[in-house]
Amino acid sequence: MANSLHFELVTPEKLLRSEAVHMVVVPGSEGDFGVLAGHAPFMSTIRPGAIAVYQKEGAAPERIFIDGGFAEVNDAGLTVLAEGATPVANIDAAQVDHDLANAREDIRLAKSEVEAEMARKRVERLTAMREALATA
């Protein structure tokens, strides 16, 4: 692919993707950012959300939910080191809604600040997942 971006998606378990693409949009912790071939080098943390992988210019993106992590852009391309990754198409909306209700209840019932913070993190992740489903 002429003028393509080399994209790698890596989780702790394995390398999920290593391919040439047109563009990737990543949910950075400071806001979403798009990466095309020739992008300036930088690093960013990633918040939970969906990355959009555009195989070709003008094509609809494939959306993959990322549980957070890091992104690095360098001369070799874009590498996303994700804590977890799931294609948005494989996410069960009813299960997300159920888990979100449980996590919100866990905040209310937390017996310590540590328990409450863990539940808040689950709510943040599940809310991001719900948003990814809504824009799919």
C-alpha positions in Angstrom: 0.0 0.0 0.0 1.6 3.2 -1.1 2.0 5.9 1.6 0.8 3.4 4.2 1.2 3.4 8.0 2.6 0.3 9.7 0.3 -0.5 12.6 0.8 -2.9 15.4 -1.7 -3.7 18.2 -0.1 -5.6 21.1 -1.8 -6.9 24.3 0.0 -8.7 27.2 -1.1 -12.0 25.6 0.0 -11.5 22.0 0.5 -9.4 18.9 -3.0 -8.9 17.5 -2.2 -6.9 14.5 0.8 -6.1 12.4 -0.3 -4.6 9.1 -0.2 -1.7 6.7 -3.2 0.7 7.0 -4.2 4.1 5.8 -4.9 5.7 9.2 -5.6 4.9 12.9 -7.5 7.1 15.3 -6.6 6.5 18.9 -8.3 7.6 22.1 -5.4 9.4 23.8 -5.7 10.4 27.4 -5.6 14.1 26.3 -8.0 13.6 23.4 -8.3 11.5 20.2 -5.5 11.7 17.7 -5.2 10.4 14.1 -2.0 8.9 12.8 -1.1 8.7 9.1 2.2 7.7 7.4 4.9 10.2 8.1 3.5 11.4 11.4 5.9 13.1 13.8 7.2 10.8 16.5 5.6 11.0 19.9 4.2 8.8 22.8 0.8 9.0 24.6 -1.2 7.2 27.2 -4.5 5.8 26.0 -7.8 6.0 27.8 -10.4 3.2 27.5 -12.2 3.7 24.2 -12.4 2.5 20.6 -9.5 2.9 18.1 -10.6 3.2 14.5 -8.5 1.4 11.9 -8.9 2.7 8.4 -7.6 0.1 5.9 -8.0 2.4 2.9 -8.7 6.1 2.5 -12.4 6.7 2.5 -13.3 3.2 3.8 -15.3 2.6 6.9 -13.1 1.9 9.9 -12.8 -1.2 11.9 -13.4 -0.3 15.6 -11.5 -2.1 18.4 -12.2 -1.3 22.1 -9.0 -0.8 24.0 -8.8 -1.0 27.8 -6.1 1.7 28.0 -2.4 1.5 27.5 0.3 3.4 25.5 0.8 4.5 21.9 4.1 5.2 20.3 4.6 6.8 16.9 8.0 6.5 15.4 9.7 6.1 12.0 8.6 2.5 11.9 4.9 3.4 12.3 2.3 3.2 15.2 2.5 0.7 18.0 -0.4 0.5 20.4 0.4 -1.4 23.6 -3.1 -2.1 25.0 -4.1 -3.6 28.4 -6.8 -5.5 26.5 -8.5 -5.3 23.1 -11.9 -6.5 21.8 -13.5 -5.8 18.4 -16.5 -3.5 19.1 -18.6 -5.8 17.0 -18.0 -8.6 19.5 -19.2 -6.6 22.6 -22.6 -7.6 24.0 -24.5 -4.4 24.8 -26.8 -6.1 27.3 -23.9 -7.5 29.2 -22.2 -4.1 29.3 -25.4 -2.5 30.7 -25.7 -5.3 33.3 -22.0 -4.9 34.4 -22.3 -1.1 34.4 -25.3 -1.3 36.8 -23.4 -3.7 39.1 -20.3 -1.5 39.1 -22.4 1.6 40.0 -24.0 -0.4 42.8 -20.5 -1.5 44.0 -19.5 2.2 44.3 -22.6 2.8 46.5 -21.9 -0.3 48.7 -18.1 0.1 48.9 -16.7 -0.3 52.4 -13.4 1.4 51.7 -12.0 4.1 49.4 -10.0 1.3 47.7 -13.1 -0.6 46.9 -14.9 2.5 45.7 -11.9 3.5 43.4 -11.8 0.0 41.9 -15.6 0.2 41.1 -15.2 3.8 39.7 -12.5 2.4 37.3 -14.9 -0.3 36.2 -17.6 2.3 35.6 -15.2 4.4 33.6 -14.2 1.4 31.4 -17.8 0.2 30.9 -19.0 3.7 30.2 -16.4 4.0 27.5 -17.4 0.6 26.1 -21.0 1.8 26.0 -20.0 4.9 24.1 -18.0 2.8 21.7 -21.2 0.7 21.0 -23.3 3.8 20.6 -21.0 5.1 17.8 -20.6 1.8 16.0 
